[in-house]
Amino acid sequence: MKIFYAVQATGNGHISRAMQLMPYLKQYGSVDVFLSGANSQLNADLPVRYRSKGLSLFYNRGGGLDYSKIIST
């Protein structure tokens, strides 16, 4: 069976959970991963086949939105 697994890469939580689930998904077939987002710090140890920057929110040091970085990505 072919499995298409889409994961939000807008933070580290989704990536880390996806890496833990991957061995279980592989038991049922071949897995193609689609990552959407641009601001995770983890190195995704996943078989990424598709990638999109999507729309991600970035924050400045004061905790507010960094609009220039949001627009430029």
PyMOL Python script that loads the backbone (N, CA, C, O; Angstrom):
from pymol import cmd

cmd.read_pdbstr("""\
ATOM      1  N   MET A   1       0.851  -1.169   0.000  1.00  0.00           N
ATOM      2  CA  MET A   1       0.000   0.000   0.000  1.00  0.00           C
ATOM      3  C   MET A   1       0.893   1.227   0.000  1.00  0.00           C
ATOM      4  O   MET A   1       1.937   1.249   0.652  1.00  0.00           O
ATOM      5  N   LYS A   2       0.472   2.254  -0.741  1.00  0.00           N
ATOM      6  CA  LYS A   2       1.184   3.532  -0.736  1.00  0.00           C
ATOM      7  C   LYS A   2       0.494   4.449   0.267  1.00  0.00           C
ATOM      8  O   LYS A   2      -0.732   4.567   0.273  1.00  0.00           O
ATOM      9  N   ILE A   3       1.286   5.091   1.109  1.00  0.00           N
ATOM     10  CA  ILE A   3       0.768   5.995   2.135  1.00  0.00           C
ATOM     11  C   ILE A   3       1.328   7.385   1.880  1.00  0.00           C
ATOM     12  O   ILE A   3       2.539   7.559   1.743  1.00  0.00           O
ATOM     13  N   PHE A   4       0.442   8.376   1.817  1.00  0.00           N
ATOM     14  CA  PHE A   4       0.839   9.773   1.659  1.00  0.00           C
ATOM     15  C   PHE A   4       0.639  10.442   3.023  1.00  0.00           C
ATOM     16  O   PHE A   4      -0.486  10.553   3.510  1.00  0.00           O
ATOM     17  N   TYR A   5       1.741  10.883   3.630  1.00  0.00           N
ATOM     18  CA  TYR A   5       1.703  11.429   4.985  1.00  0.00           C
ATOM     19  C   TYR A   5       2.106  12.901   4.925  1.00  0.00           C
ATOM     20  O   TYR A   5       3.261  13.223   4.648  1.00  0.00           O
ATOM     21  N   ALA A   6       1.143  13.795   5.187  1.00  0.00           N
ATOM     22  CA  ALA A   6       1.402  15.236   5.174  1.00  0.00           C
ATOM     23  C   ALA A   6       1.657  15.704   6.608  1.00  0.00           C
ATOM     24  O   ALA A   6       0.898  15.387   7.523  1.00  0.00           O
ATOM     25  N   VAL A   7       2.739  16.462   6.784  1.00  0.00           N
ATOM     26  CA  VAL A   7       3.146  16.905   8.116  1.00  0.00           C
ATOM     27  C   VAL A   7       3.386  18.406   8.099  1.00  0.00           C
ATOM     28  O   VAL A   7       4.044  18.927   7.199  1.00  0.00           O
ATOM     29  N   GLN A   8       2.852  19.097   9.094  1.00  0.00           N
ATOM     30  CA  GLN A   8       3.131  20.524   9.229  1.00  0.00           C
ATOM     31  C   GLN A   8       4.547  20.704   9.759  1.00  0.00           C
ATOM     32  O   GLN A   8       4.918  20.121  10.778  1.00  0.00           O
ATOM     33  N   ALA A   9       5.322  21.506   9.068  1.00  0.00           N
ATOM     34  CA  ALA A   9       6.690  21.798   9.505  1.00  0.00           C
ATOM     35  C   ALA A   9       6.745  23.226  10.036  1.00  0.00           C
ATOM     36  O   ALA A   9       7.721  23.945   9.818  1.00  0.00           O
ATOM     37  N   THR A  10       5.691  23.624  10.732  1.00  0.00           N
ATOM     38  CA  THR A  10       5.626  24.975  11.280  1.00  0.00           C
ATOM     39  C   THR A  10       6.110  25.010  12.719  1.00  0.00           C
ATOM     40  O   THR A  10       5.986  26.039  13.384  1.00  0.00           O
ATOM     41  N   GLY A  11       6.643  23.941  13.198  1.00  0.00           N
ATOM     42  CA  GLY A  11       7.173  23.850  14.549  1.00  0.00           C
ATOM     43  C   GLY A  11       7.839  22.495  14.717  1.00  0.00           C
ATOM     44  O   GLY A  11       7.844  21.684  13.791  1.00  0.00           O
ATOM     45  N   ASN A  12       8.392  22.251  15.875  1.00  0.00           N
ATOM     46  CA  ASN A  12       9.125  21.009  16.094  1.00  0.00           C
ATOM     47  C   ASN A  12       8.237  19.852  16.545  1.00  0.00           C
ATOM     48  O   ASN A  12       8.605  18.692  16.360  1.00  0.00           O
ATOM     49  N   GLY A  13       7.079  20.143  17.130  1.00  0.00           N
ATOM     50  CA  GLY A  13       6.217  19.089  17.657  1.00  0.00           C
ATOM     51  C   GLY A  13       5.694  18.152  16.596  1.00  0.00           C
ATOM     52  O   GLY A  13       5.721  16.935  16.780  1.00  0.00           O
ATOM     53  N   HIS A  14       5.215  18.695  15.481  1.00  0.00           N
ATOM     54  CA  HIS A  14       4.677  17.846  14.418  1.00  0.00           C
ATOM     55  C   HIS A  14       5.762  16.965  13.807  1.00  0.00           C
ATOM     56  O   HIS A  14       5.524  15.799  13.493  1.00  0.00           O
ATOM     57  N   ILE A  15       6.949  17.532  13.642  1.00  0.00           N
ATOM     58  CA  ILE A  15       8.065  16.772  13.061  1.00  0.00           C
ATOM     59  C   ILE A  15       8.466  15.624  13.986  1.00  0.00           C
ATOM     60  O   ILE A  15       8.638  14.493  13.530  1.00  0.00           O
ATOM     61  N   SER A  16       8.614  15.904  15.279  1.00  0.00           N
ATOM     62  CA  SER A  16       9.052  14.856  16.199  1.00  0.00           C
ATOM     63  C   SER A  16       8.011  13.747  16.305  1.00  0.00           C
ATOM     64  O   SER A  16       8.380  12.577  16.406  1.00  0.00           O
ATOM     65  N   ARG A  17       6.732  14.078  16.285  1.00  0.00           N
ATOM     66  CA  ARG A  17       5.689  13.047  16.320  1.00  0.00           C
ATOM     67  C   ARG A  17       5.692  12.228  15.034  1.00  0.00           C
ATOM     68  O   ARG A  17       5.502  11.012  15.063  1.00  0.00           O
ATOM     69  N   ALA A  18       5.905  12.891  13.921  1.00  0.00           N
ATOM     70  CA  ALA A  18       5.945  12.184  12.639  1.00  0.00           C
ATOM     71  C   ALA A  18       7.110  11.194  12.599  1.00  0.00           C
ATOM     72  O   ALA A  18       6.969  10.093  12.067  1.00  0.00           O
ATOM     73  N   MET A  19       8.253  11.579  13.155  1.00  0.00           N
ATOM     74  CA  MET A  19       9.406  10.674  13.167  1.00  0.00           C
ATOM     75  C   MET A  19       9.121   9.451  14.037  1.00  0.00           C
ATOM     76  O   MET A  19       9.601   8.358  13.738  1.00  0.00           O
ATOM     77  N   GLN A  20       8.344   9.621  15.114  1.00  0.00           N
ATOM     78  CA  GLN A  20       7.999   8.486  15.965  1.00  0.00           C
ATOM     79  C   GLN A  20       6.979   7.567  15.301  1.00  0.00           C
ATOM     80  O   GLN A  20       7.009   6.355  15.513  1.00  0.00           O
ATOM     81  N   LEU A  21       6.083   8.128  14.503  1.00  0.00           N
ATOM     82  CA  LEU A  21       5.060   7.326  13.834  1.00  0.00           C
ATOM     83  C   LEU A  21       5.570   6.608  12.589  1.00  0.00           C
ATOM     84  O   LEU A  21       4.983   5.611  12.170  1.00  0.00           O
ATOM     85  N   MET A  22       6.636   7.093  12.004  1.00  0.00           N
ATOM     86  CA  MET A  22       7.122   6.564  10.731  1.00  0.00           C
ATOM     87  C   MET A  22       7.367   5.056  10.749  1.00  0.00           C
ATOM     88  O   MET A  22       6.949   4.391   9.801  1.00  0.00           O
ATOM     89  N   PRO A  23       8.013   4.469  11.759  1.00  0.00           N
ATOM     90  CA  PRO A  23       8.216   3.004  11.734  1.00  0.00           C
ATOM     91  C   PRO A  23       6.899   2.228  11.670  1.00  0.00           C
ATOM     92  O   PRO A  23       6.833   1.172  11.040  1.00  0.00           O
ATOM     93  N   TYR A  24       5.865   2.738  12.309  1.00  0.00           N
ATOM     94  CA  TYR A  24       4.565   2.050  12.293  1.00  0.00           C
ATOM     95  C   TYR A  24       3.902   2.157  10.927  1.00  0.00           C
ATOM     96  O   TYR A  24       3.293   1.199  10.449  1.00  0.00           O
ATOM     97  N   LEU A  25       4.021   3.326  10.297  1.00  0.00           N
ATOM     98  CA  LEU A  25       3.443   3.488   8.968  1.00  0.00           C
ATOM     99  C   LEU A  25       4.150   2.610   7.946  1.00  0.00           C
ATOM    100  O   LEU A  25       3.514   2.059   7.048  1.00  0.00           O
ATOM    101  N   LYS A  26       5.468   2.481   8.083  1.00  0.00           N
ATOM    102  CA  LYS A  26       6.240   1.672   7.144  1.00  0.00           C
ATOM    103  C   LYS A  26       5.859   0.196   7.203  1.00  0.00           C
ATOM    104  O   LYS A  26       6.095  -0.539   6.244  1.00  0.00           O
ATOM    105  N   GLN A  27       5.281  -0.243   8.304  1.00  0.00           N
ATOM    106  CA  GLN A  27       4.837  -1.629   8.415  1.00  0.00           C
ATOM    107  C   GLN A  27       3.697  -1.929   7.440  1.00  0.00           C
ATOM    108  O   GLN A  27       3.478  -3.083   7.071  1.00  0.00           O
ATOM    109  N   TYR A  28       2.974  -0.887   7.025  1.00  0.00           N
ATOM    110  CA  TYR A  28       1.801  -1.073   6.175  1.00  0.00           C
ATOM    111  C   TYR A  28       2.041  -0.741   4.706  1.00  0.00           C
ATOM    112  O   TYR A  28       1.147  -0.943   3.884  1.00  0.00           O
ATOM    113  N   GLY A  29       3.212  -0.241   4.356  1.00  0.00           N
ATOM    114  CA  GLY A  29       3.495   0.048   2.964  1.00  0.00           C
ATOM    115  C   GLY A  29       4.577   1.098   2.800  1.00  0.00           C
ATOM    116  O   GLY A  29       5.257   1.466   3.758  1.00  0.00           O
ATOM    117  N   SER A  30       4.725   1.577   1.565  1.00  0.00           N
ATOM    118  CA  SER A  30       5.722   2.618   1.298  1.00  0.00           C
ATOM    119  C   SER A  30       5.113   3.985   1.620  1.00  0.00           C
ATOM    120  O   SER A  30       3.946   4.241   1.325  1.00  0.00           O
ATOM    121  N   VAL A  31       5.914   4.854   2.226  1.00  0.00           N
ATOM    122  CA  VAL A  31       5.438   6.138   2.724  1.00  0.00           C
ATOM    123  C   VAL A  31       6.104   7.276   1.967  1.00  0.00           C
ATOM    124  O   VAL A  31       7.330   7.333   1.872  1.00  0.00           O
ATOM    125  N   ASP A  32       5.293   8.183   1.428  1.00  0.00           N
ATOM    126  CA  ASP A  32       5.767   9.437   0.848  1.00  0.00           C
ATOM    127  C   ASP A  32       5.351  10.549   1.793  1.00  0.00           C
ATOM    128  O   ASP A  32       4.186  10.635   2.182  1.00  0.00           O
ATOM    129  N   VAL A  33       6.294  11.397   2.163  1.00  0.00           N
ATOM    130  CA  VAL A  33       6.024  12.464   3.131  1.00  0.00           C
ATOM    131  C   VAL A  33       5.995  13.812   2.420  1.00  0.00           C
ATOM    132  O   VAL A  33       6.828  14.098   1.559  1.00  0.00           O
ATOM    133  N   PHE A  34       5.024  14.627   2.796  1.00  0.00           N
ATOM    134  CA  PHE A  34       4.891  15.997   2.317  1.00  0.00           C
ATOM    135  C   PHE A  34       5.040  16.921   3.517  1.00  0.00           C
ATOM    136  O   PHE A  34       4.240  16.856   4.450  1.00  0.00           O
ATOM    137  N   LEU A  35       6.061  17.785   3.505  1.00  0.00           N
ATOM    138  CA  LEU A  35       6.269  18.764   4.579  1.00  0.00           C
ATOM    139  C   LEU A  35       5.775  20.125   4.124  1.00  0.00           C
ATOM    140  O   LEU A  35       6.111  20.586   3.033  1.00  0.00           O
ATOM    141  N   SER A  36       4.979  20.765   4.965  1.00  0.00           N
ATOM    142  CA  SER A  36       4.480  22.100   4.661  1.00  0.00           C
ATOM    143  C   SER A  36       4.823  23.026   5.815  1.00  0.00           C
ATOM    144  O   SER A  36       4.401  22.802   6.949  1.00  0.00           O
ATOM    145  N   GLY A  37       5.591  24.069   5.519  1.00  0.00           N
ATOM    146  CA  GLY A  37       6.012  25.019   6.541  1.00  0.00           C
ATOM    147  C   GLY A  37       7.490  25.284   6.423  1.00  0.00           C
ATOM    148  O   GLY A  37       8.216  24.559   5.743  1.00  0.00           O
ATOM    149  N   ALA A  38       7.934  26.343   7.101  1.00  0.00           N
ATOM    150  CA  ALA A  38       9.331  26.735   6.910  1.00  0.00           C
ATOM    151  C   ALA A  38      10.068  27.082   8.198  1.00  0.00           C
ATOM    152  O   ALA A  38      11.219  27.512   8.126  1.00  0.00           O
ATOM    153  N   ASN A  39       9.471  26.920   9.358  1.00  0.00           N
ATOM    154  CA  ASN A  39      10.188  27.386  10.540  1.00  0.00           C
ATOM    155  C   ASN A  39      10.364  26.334  11.623  1.00  0.00           C
ATOM    156  O   ASN A  39      10.193  26.636  12.804  1.00  0.00           O
ATOM    157  N   SER A  40      10.702  25.111  11.249  1.00  0.00           N
ATOM    158  CA  SER A  40      11.056  24.107  12.248  1.00  0.00           C
ATOM    159  C   SER A  40      12.571  24.061  12.372  1.00  0.00           C
ATOM    160  O   SER A  40      13.288  24.328  11.408  1.00  0.00           O
ATOM    161  N   GLN A  41      13.048  23.725  13.543  1.00  0.00           N
ATOM    162  CA  GLN A  41      14.494  23.667  13.767  1.00  0.00           C
ATOM    163  C   GLN A  41      15.026  22.237  13.732  1.00  0.00           C
ATOM    164  O   GLN A  41      16.239  22.033  13.689  1.00  0.00           O
ATOM    165  N   LEU A  42      14.143  21.254  13.750  1.00  0.00           N
ATOM    166  CA  LEU A  42      14.588  19.864  13.733  1.00  0.00           C
ATOM    167  C   LEU A  42      14.956  19.426  12.325  1.00  0.00           C
ATOM    168  O   LEU A  42      14.351  19.856  11.342  1.00  0.00           O
ATOM    169  N   ASN A  43      15.951  18.570  12.250  1.00  0.00           N
ATOM    170  CA  ASN A  43      16.311  17.950  10.983  1.00  0.00           C
ATOM    171  C   ASN A  43      15.362  16.765  10.800  1.00  0.00           C
ATOM    172  O   ASN A  43      15.469  15.766  11.512  1.00  0.00           O
ATOM    173  N   ALA A  44      14.445  16.874   9.858  1.00  0.00           N
ATOM    174  CA  ALA A  44      13.423  15.845   9.654  1.00  0.00           C
ATOM    175  C   ALA A  44      14.053  14.585   9.070  1.00  0.00           C
ATOM    176  O   ALA A  44      14.436  14.555   7.901  1.00  0.00           O
ATOM    177  N   ASP A  45      14.156  13.543   9.901  1.00  0.00           N
ATOM    178  CA  ASP A  45      14.694  12.261   9.455  1.00  0.00           C
ATOM    179  C   ASP A  45      13.534  11.445   8.890  1.00  0.00           C
ATOM    180  O   ASP A  45      13.162  10.401   9.425  1.00  0.00           O
ATOM    181  N   LEU A  46      12.974  11.953   7.791  1.00  0.00           N
ATOM    182  CA  LEU A  46      11.805  11.357   7.159  1.00  0.00           C
ATOM    183  C   LEU A  46      12.058  11.236   5.661  1.00  0.00           C
ATOM    184  O   LEU A  46      12.860  11.988   5.108  1.00  0.00           O
ATOM    185  N   PRO A  47      11.379  10.291   4.996  1.00  0.00           N
ATOM    186  CA  PRO A  47      11.532  10.183   3.539  1.00  0.00           C
ATOM    187  C   PRO A  47      10.711  11.266   2.827  1.00  0.00           C
ATOM    188  O   PRO A  47       9.669  10.980   2.239  1.00  0.00           O
ATOM    189  N   VAL A  48      11.193  12.506   2.888  1.00  0.00           N
ATOM    190  CA  VAL A  48      10.458  13.646   2.328  1.00  0.00           C
ATOM    191  C   VAL A  48      10.515  13.585   0.805  1.00  0.00           C
ATOM    192  O   VAL A  48      11.588  13.596   0.202  1.00  0.00           O
ATOM    193  N   ARG A  49       9.347  13.520   0.210  1.00  0.00           N
ATOM    194  CA  ARG A  49       9.259  13.490  -1.249  1.00  0.00           C
ATOM    195  C   ARG A  49       8.755  14.814  -1.801  1.00  0.00           C
ATOM    196  O   ARG A  49       9.115  15.206  -2.911  1.00  0.00           O
ATOM    197  N   TYR A  50       7.926  15.500  -1.029  1.00  0.00           N
ATOM    198  CA  TYR A  50       7.358  16.783  -1.435  1.00  0.00           C
ATOM    199  C   TYR A  50       7.561  17.797  -0.318  1.00  0.00           C
ATOM    200  O   TYR A  50       7.526  17.448   0.862  1.00  0.00           O
ATOM    201  N   ARG A  51       7.773  19.052  -0.698  1.00  0.00           N
ATOM    202  CA  ARG A  51       7.983  20.105   0.301  1.00  0.00           C
ATOM    203  C   ARG A  51       7.380  21.409  -0.202  1.00  0.00           C
ATOM    204  O   ARG A  51       7.486  21.749  -1.380  1.00  0.00           O
ATOM    205  N   SER A  52       6.749  22.131   0.714  1.00  0.00           N
ATOM    206  CA  SER A  52       6.176  23.438   0.410  1.00  0.00           C
ATOM    207  C   SER A  52       6.478  24.366   1.575  1.00  0.00           C
ATOM    208  O   SER A  52       6.422  23.953   2.733  1.00  0.00           O
ATOM    209  N   LYS A  53       6.793  25.605   1.274  1.00  0.00           N
ATOM    210  CA  LYS A  53       7.034  26.568   2.348  1.00  0.00           C
ATOM    211  C   LYS A  53       5.752  26.884   3.097  1.00  0.00           C
ATOM    212  O   LYS A  53       5.783  27.164   4.296  1.00  0.00           O
ATOM    213  N   GLY A  54       4.620  26.840   2.397  1.00  0.00           N
ATOM    214  CA  GLY A  54       3.351  27.127   3.041  1.00  0.00           C
ATOM    215  C   GLY A  54       3.337  28.524   3.623  1.00  0.00           C
ATOM    216  O   GLY A  54       4.100  29.388   3.191  1.00  0.00           O
ATOM    217  N   LEU A  55       2.493  28.748   4.580  1.00  0.00           N
ATOM    218  CA  LEU A  55       2.438  30.018   5.288  1.00  0.00           C
ATOM    219  C   LEU A  55       2.813  29.758   6.737  1.00  0.00           C
ATOM    220  O   LEU A  55       2.101  29.049   7.448  1.00  0.00           O
ATOM    221  N   SER A  56       3.918  30.322   7.171  1.00  0.00           N
ATOM    222  CA  SER A  56       4.396  30.129   8.534  1.00  0.00           C
ATOM    223  C   SER A  56       4.489  31.463   9.242  1.00  0.00           C
ATOM    224  O   SER A  56       4.784  32.487   8.627  1.00  0.00           O
ATOM    225  N   LEU A  57       4.240  31.443  10.518  1.00  0.00           N
ATOM    226  CA  LEU A  57       4.391  32.649  11.335  1.00  0.00           C
ATOM    227  C   LEU A  57       5.772  32.629  11.983  1.00  0.00           C
ATOM    228  O   LEU A  57       6.215  31.606  12.504  1.00  0.00           O
ATOM    229  N   PHE A  58       6.437  33.773  11.939  1.00  0.00           N
ATOM    230  CA  PHE A  58       7.741  33.926  12.579  1.00  0.00           C
ATOM    231  C   PHE A  58       7.621  35.016  13.633  1.00  0.00           C
ATOM    232  O   PHE A  58       6.855  35.967  13.477  1.00  0.00           O
ATOM    233  N   TYR A  59       8.378  34.868  14.692  1.00  0.00           N
ATOM    234  CA  TYR A  59       8.285  35.790  15.822  1.00  0.00           C
ATOM    235  C   TYR A  59       9.620  36.475  16.063  1.00  0.00           C
ATOM    236  O   TYR A  59      10.679  35.905  15.805  1.00  0.00           O
ATOM    237  N   ASN A  60       9.557  37.720  16.566  1.00  0.00           N
ATOM    238  CA  ASN A  60      10.777  38.448  16.899  1.00  0.00           C
ATOM    239  C   ASN A  60      11.161  38.146  18.345  1.00  0.00           C
ATOM    240  O   ASN A  60      10.467  37.402  19.039  1.00  0.00           O
ATOM    241  N   ARG A  61      12.243  38.716  18.781  1.00  0.00           N
ATOM    242  CA  ARG A  61      12.737  38.436  20.135  1.00  0.00           C
ATOM    243  C   ARG A  61      11.798  38.910  21.233  1.00  0.00           C
ATOM    244  O   ARG A  61      11.835  38.395  22.351  1.00  0.00           O
ATOM    245  N   GLY A  62      10.960  39.885  20.919  1.00  0.00           N
ATOM    246  CA  GLY A  62      10.003  40.385  21.900  1.00  0.00           C
ATOM    247  C   GLY A  62       8.727  39.569  21.969  1.00  0.00           C
ATOM    248  O   GLY A  62       7.860  39.861  22.793  1.00  0.00           O
ATOM    249  N   GLY A  63       8.587  38.554  21.126  1.00  0.00           N
ATOM    250  CA  GLY A  63       7.408  37.701  21.136  1.00  0.00           C
ATOM    251  C   GLY A  63       6.328  38.126  20.163  1.00  0.00           C
ATOM    252  O   GLY A  63       5.308  37.449  20.033  1.00  0.00           O
ATOM    253  N   GLY A  64       6.540  39.245  19.474  1.00  0.00           N
ATOM    254  CA  GLY A  64       5.565  39.702  18.489  1.00  0.00           C
ATOM    255  C   GLY A  64       5.829  39.093  17.119  1.00  0.00           C
ATOM    256  O   GLY A  64       6.878  38.493  16.886  1.00  0.00           O
ATOM    257  N   LEU A  65       4.888  39.249  16.238  1.00  0.00           N
ATOM    258  CA  LEU A  65       5.055  38.728  14.886  1.00  0.00           C
ATOM    259  C   LEU A  65       6.121  39.507  14.130  1.00  0.00           C
ATOM    260  O   LEU A  65       6.180  40.733  14.214  1.00  0.00           O
ATOM    261  N   ASP A  66       6.959  38.795  13.398  1.00  0.00           N
ATOM    262  CA  ASP A  66       7.991  39.394  12.559  1.00  0.00           C
ATOM    263  C   ASP A  66       7.451  39.433  11.131  1.00  0.00           C
ATOM    264  O   ASP A  66       7.678  38.515  10.343  1.00  0.00           O
ATOM    265  N   TYR A  67       6.732  40.511  10.811  1.00  0.00           N
ATOM    266  CA  TYR A  67       6.024  40.616   9.535  1.00  0.00           C
ATOM    267  C   TYR A  67       6.950  40.555   8.330  1.00  0.00           C
ATOM    268  O   TYR A  67       6.596  39.968   7.307  1.00  0.00           O
ATOM    269  N   SER A  68       8.129  41.152   8.437  1.00  0.00           N
ATOM    270  CA  SER A  68       9.047  41.147   7.295  1.00  0.00           C
ATOM    271  C   SER A  68       9.514  39.721   6.983  1.00  0.00           C
ATOM    272  O   SER A  68       9.650  39.369   5.811  1.00  0.00           O
ATOM    273  N   LYS A  69       9.759  38.911   7.984  1.00  0.00           N
ATOM    274  CA  LYS A  69      10.181  37.529   7.757  1.00  0.00           C
ATOM    275  C   LYS A  69       9.017  36.675   7.247  1.00  0.00           C
ATOM    276  O   LYS A  69       9.223  35.785   6.422  1.00  0.00           O
ATOM    277  N   ILE A  70       7.809  36.932   7.722  1.00  0.00           N
ATOM    278  CA  ILE A  70       6.633  36.207   7.249  1.00  0.00           C
ATOM    279  C   ILE A  70       6.436  36.449   5.758  1.00  0.00           C
ATOM    280  O   ILE A  70       6.189  35.513   4.998  1.00  0.00           O
ATOM    281  N   ILE A  71       6.546  37.708   5.343  1.00  0.00           N
ATOM    282  CA  ILE A  71       6.315  38.076   3.946  1.00  0.00           C
ATOM    283  C   ILE A  71       7.429  37.548   3.048  1.00  0.00           C
ATOM    284  O   ILE A  71       7.167  37.124   1.922  1.00  0.00           O
ATOM    285  N   SER A  72       8.682  37.570   3.538  1.00  0.00           N
ATOM    286  CA  SER A  72       9.807  37.195   2.702  1.00  0.00           C
ATOM    287  C   SER A  72       9.956  35.683   2.509  1.00  0.00           C
ATOM    288  O   SER A  72      10.715  35.254   1.640  1.00  0.00           O
ATOM    289  N   THR A  73       9.270  34.889   3.276  1.00  0.00           N
ATOM    290  CA  THR A  73       9.414  33.436   3.143  1.00  0.00           C
ATOM    291  C   THR A  73       8.422  32.829   2.225  1.00  0.00           C
ATOM    292  O   THR A  73       8.431  31.615   2.022  1.00  0.00           O
TER     293      THR A  73
END
""", "prot")
cmd.dss("prot")
cmd.show_as("cartoon", "prot")
cmd.util.cbc("prot")
cmd.orient("prot")
